[in-house]
Amino acid sequence: MVELKPFDFQNVQTHFKWNNDEELNFYDSDYPHKIESFESFLQRVKGEIHDNPSTELLEIHSEKKHELIGIIDIHDIDYYNLRCTLECTIGEKRYWNKGYGKHAMAQALSYCFDDLKMNKVITAAFDFNKTWIGLVRKLGFNQEGELREHTFKQDRFHNKLMFGMVKSEYEALKETIFNKKVMIR
């Protein structure tokens, strides 16, 4: 359904468009939507990719149409404690709620546990994002905490839920949910 590939600067205009999308920002960011200039965005992404060894950006491509549809952000990669944080955004909205996020997350988890050799993967969700909460629970993440009144959106405070999955839980689910080996090319 999807293929993960390294971030390609030839696609930077698409990523820039998603970065400045107010609806995507609402679900992805703790901060209010603010238009960022292309130059600022480009410098920030270059810094994340070239200067930050604790971050990996992967593109999500649909296998059928070979179209860029989203991004995986693996950050806070900690090789001492063997943990990282995983975020997924399907930027092309016509691909929402069709299973692409689930497949991308399953492949990203395989990459984190099998290739990066992590022991724990963390993700988060705002309390109002029922779709994302359902997805991470379906994938086998367990809620580990709740940051109360953490983010101010739509004129009120919202909680941010923290989820984690450890290697043994991933291994137990690997055959049923994560049945496709990932090759990042």
Buried (B, 14 or more C-beta within 10 A) or exposed (E): BBBBBEBEEEBBEBBBEBBBBEEBBBBBBEEEEEEEEEEEBBEEBEEBBEEEEEBBBBBBBBEEEEEBBBBBBBBEBEEEEBBBBBBBBBBBEEBEEEEBBBBBBBBBBBBBBBEBEBBBBBBBBBBBBEEBBEBBEEBBBEEEEEBEEBBEBEEEEBBBBBBBBBBEBBEEBBEEBBEEEBEBE
